[in-house]
Amino acid sequence: MHQLLRRSLPALAALGIAVGAPLLTAGTAQAHSEHGCGAVGVEFSVDGGKGWISDGRMSQPHGVIQVRLAGDVADGCDYRVSLASYETQGPTWATSGKQTFLGWATTTLRSGNRQATLDVSAHLPKCYGQIDLYNGDKKFDGVANPAPRYPDGVFPDNLISAWNGGKACAPTPTGTPTVPVPTSSASPTATATLHPTGTPTATTTPSATATATATASPSTTAKPSAPSTTGTPSTAPAVPAPSAPADTTGPVGKPTANPVSTTPASTLASTGGNSSQMIVYGAGGAALLAVGGGALVIARRRGARR
């Protein structure tokens, strides 16, 4: 009997170690096998999805931009991307001066929704302006959050791409031209001459002959005078200013998107769902280890006594 027990105890101890050790480490392995949320690549298209780019500067102002995530995206990781339009006081970032917020659009991208369209085409600058494509969903409108103003960018680490450029607004005329009024001159003349003649004779009754001549020569001349301008516009007709070349010296964006959270929901769910099983398996493994180890110690002691 003792011989049989002595032979079976080492086998039982080995079984406890073989079964219990993997179970105890399974929980740790399961937790580390999941990937957390991290930055991923971003590409954008300005031609309706025909071509995708990742440039940090834009050569033209675009009011409709499609964005998409590039690379592996873990389930439960959200990435928010926004597009904003501003009117500026100059064509470059350094000369942009005060920026006036015009429009904004935002979207949330994830593994099941990797692509979306941002549209601010109804709010593009008419003169000098700035377009920003950036991480996050904050509206930098000068009210909820400060608007960009050189040299302080509101998203130095979140900018994906940007454009600066445009043209100067045409000046507004300030003078008011006068309307010429025609002038007229009239010089009517009228003369009347009466020449009474009378020659009395002896043989006849005196007769009187009266001759009256009347000459009326009204002459009316109305000649409009040459247009006389008493006021001249103070400003010559406005000529549209040529567009300034796009600024290539402004902040350069990075084609990446930062996650809203660093821990995906799938990791939390899988870890929580398996925790009870890991506890049961771990407890069983620990019990087997204890039994096997104890049996091995007892067997060694009995062998030493003999």
Disulfide bonds with the S-S distance in Angstrom:
Cys37-Cys77 1.94
Cys127-Cys169 1.55
